[in-house]
Amino acid sequence: MMKGGMGNMMKQAQMMQANMQKAQTELATTEVEGIASNGMVKIIMTCNNTVKRVVIDDAAMDDRETLEDLLLIALNDARTKAEVTSNARMSNMMPAGMKLPF
């Protein structure tokens, strides 16, 4: 009887691993957009933190220091959105009370 229970647990673990792998693959192509100063600077990145595009409005080009700050704000916004999206997607795969290490 114990043997069947262990086999079932292994099967469930394999299914969970396959689902997590699928989710990670999907997240690698899921894009989020980080925005600074009402869209003057936008950074589009995937949920695995690959920056795809940087869009800078001409008006943001006037001051180098301000532009640098806006880039940081947009990048951090995109990173936060990617993390929230990833955590939401992956948390559905874990048993209640179990947290992911990332």
C-alpha positions in Angstrom: 0.0 0.0 0.0 2.9 2.4 0.8 4.5 1.6 -2.5 1.4 2.9 -4.5 1.3 6.1 -2.4 4.9 6.8 -3.1 4.5 6.2 -6.8 1.5 8.6 -6.8 3.6 11.2 -5.0 6.4 10.8 -7.6 4.0 11.2 -10.4 2.5 14.3 -8.9 6.0 15.7 -8.4 6.9 15.0 -12.0 3.7 16.7 -13.2 4.4 19.8 -11.0 7.9 19.9 -12.4 6.6 19.8 -16.0 4.1 22.5 -15.2 6.7 24.7 -13.6 9.0 24.2 -16.7 6.1 25.2 -18.9 5.4 28.3 -16.8 9.1 29.3 -16.9 9.1 29.0 -20.7 5.9 31.1 -20.9 7.4 33.7 -18.6 10.5 34.0 -20.7 8.3 35.4 -23.5 5.8 37.4 -21.3 6.6 41.1 -21.6 6.0 43.8 -19.0 6.4 47.5 -19.4 8.2 49.8 -16.9 7.2 53.4 -17.2 8.7 56.7 -15.8 7.4 60.2 -15.9 4.0 59.5 -17.6 5.6 57.4 -20.3 8.5 59.7 -21.2 10.7 56.6 -20.7 9.5 53.1 -21.2 11.4 49.8 -20.8 9.9 46.6 -22.1 11.4 43.4 -20.7 10.4 39.8 -20.3 9.7 38.2 -17.0 13.1 36.6 -17.0 14.6 40.1 -17.0 15.7 40.3 -20.6 15.3 43.9 -21.8 13.6 44.0 -25.2 13.1 47.7 -25.9 13.9 51.1 -24.5 11.7 53.9 -25.7 12.7 57.5 -24.9 10.5 60.5 -25.7 12.4 63.4 -27.3 11.5 65.7 -24.4 13.5 63.5 -22.0 16.7 64.1 -23.9 17.2 67.6 -22.7 18.9 66.8 -19.4 21.3 63.9 -19.1 20.9 63.4 -15.3 17.2 63.5 -15.5 17.2 60.9 -18.3 19.5 58.7 -16.3 17.1 58.9 -13.4 14.1 58.2 -15.6 15.8 55.1 -17.1 16.5 53.7 -13.6 12.9 54.4 -12.5 11.5 52.7 -15.6 13.9 49.7 -15.3 13.0 49.2 -11.6 9.3 49.5 -12.5 9.7 46.8 -15.2 11.7 44.6 -12.9 9.1 44.8 -10.2 6.2 44.1 -12.6 8.2 41.1 -14.0 8.7 39.8 -10.4 5.0 40.2 -9.5 3.9 38.5 -12.7 6.4 35.6 -12.2 5.5 35.1 -8.6 1.7 35.1 -9.4 2.2 32.6 -12.1 4.5 30.3 -10.2 2.6 30.5 -6.9 -0.3 28.7 -8.5 1.9 25.7 -8.9 3.0 25.3 -5.3 1.1 23.6 -2.5 -0.4 26.1 0.1 2.1 27.5 2.4 5.2 26.6 0.3 7.1 29.6 -1.0 9.5 29.8 -3.9 13.1 30.7 -3.4 13.0 33.4 -6.1 
